[in-house]
Amino acid sequence: MQNDILINIIPQSLKNSKLYDVVVTDLNGNYIFVNTSFQTRFSFIADDFIGKHSTITMHPEEHLKTEEIVIKCLSHPQHCFPVELRKPIENEKGYNWTQWEFSAMLNENQQPVGILCVGFDITGPGHNNLKLKEFQTKLTKTIESIPHPMLILDAERNINFINTEFEAVFGYSISEIVGKKLDMLFPKALEEKYKRLIDTYITENPKKLRVNHFRNFQNKNKENITVGVSLNSFVDDDKLNIIMIIEDLTMAKLNQDIIINQNNAFRHIAWKHSHELRKPVANILGLSNLLDLKNIESDTNYKTISYLKEAASELDLITQSIVKEASENEHEVKFEKNKRNLF
């Protein structure tokens, strides 16, 4: 009966508000009235709030805050007390911020018998900023997980962003490179050529592009770095932004050159085997057939043996040259472990 009296005290216009959530709790914090706006907003928590404790619709840490406000209301029943409370979001982790005013509801004896709470969502910009920060954090972690140097350029080839891997590979800090031209990474002999390549990419409907392997860039110490480059682009506020991912291929290029040189050496060795080495071997085989085994001390045998000695010496020299060439082209192919790898 008393609850009905309390509810009837609330203006009908406030009960029907589409903007404000209006609730009344008893002095123990149990709901005795919620308006349609509140019921609709938090229907994912309960179908009926009457009789349920108000803590089911707030962040767990807000309970003590509401108790303090209720005590103020009971101590000063003629005043309203503002409070910001976090309320749960449907299908999301996290909470919305809401602004409330609490005031005591009195019976005919002017004794507090309930708490009137009127509130509205103030999340708007605050919540959006929170979501933006969460997105920025995820984006930053994603970018930093890329195991290659990455930078973002504008249409004038100015560097606006670099990741940590760029600093590790090229040696430039953020303050040293951001705002500078990409041209800083080009060797002088290739600067004009590379500038034309980038300008062509910018003017010809920018899209995803993989530049041919083994371009030469230089680091802060002017040391050559062989790289592979991938380009992509996006438009922000009508301004073109170019994403450049640079893969350090210095070791890969070195290994490739070693393998190519070894293959060329093996081809040359194979040619020597099939041509130069075959001649003295054929001579030795042919001369051995001329030996007169029945007359060992014949003049023919002396001449044949001298020819065999010459052929053997020639064979030895060719064999030594093959061994020397093989040794000179013996290189270990190295595979550089990326510092991000665990094994």
Secondary structure by P-SEA (a helix, b strand, c coil): caaaaaaaaccccccccccbbbbbbccccccccccaaaaaaccccccccccccccccccccaaaaaaaaaaaaaacccbbbbbbbbbbbccccbbbbbbbbbbbbbcccccccbbbbbbbbccaaaaaaaaaaaaaaaaaaaaaacccbbbbbccccccccccaaaaaaccccccccccccccccccccaaaaaaaaaaaaaaccccccccccbbbbbccccbbbbbbbbbbbcccccbbbbbbbbbbaaaaaaaaaaaaaaaaaaaaaaaaaacaaaaaaaaaaaaaaaccccccccaaaaaaaaaaaaaaaaaaaaaaaaaaaaaaabbbbbbbbbccccc
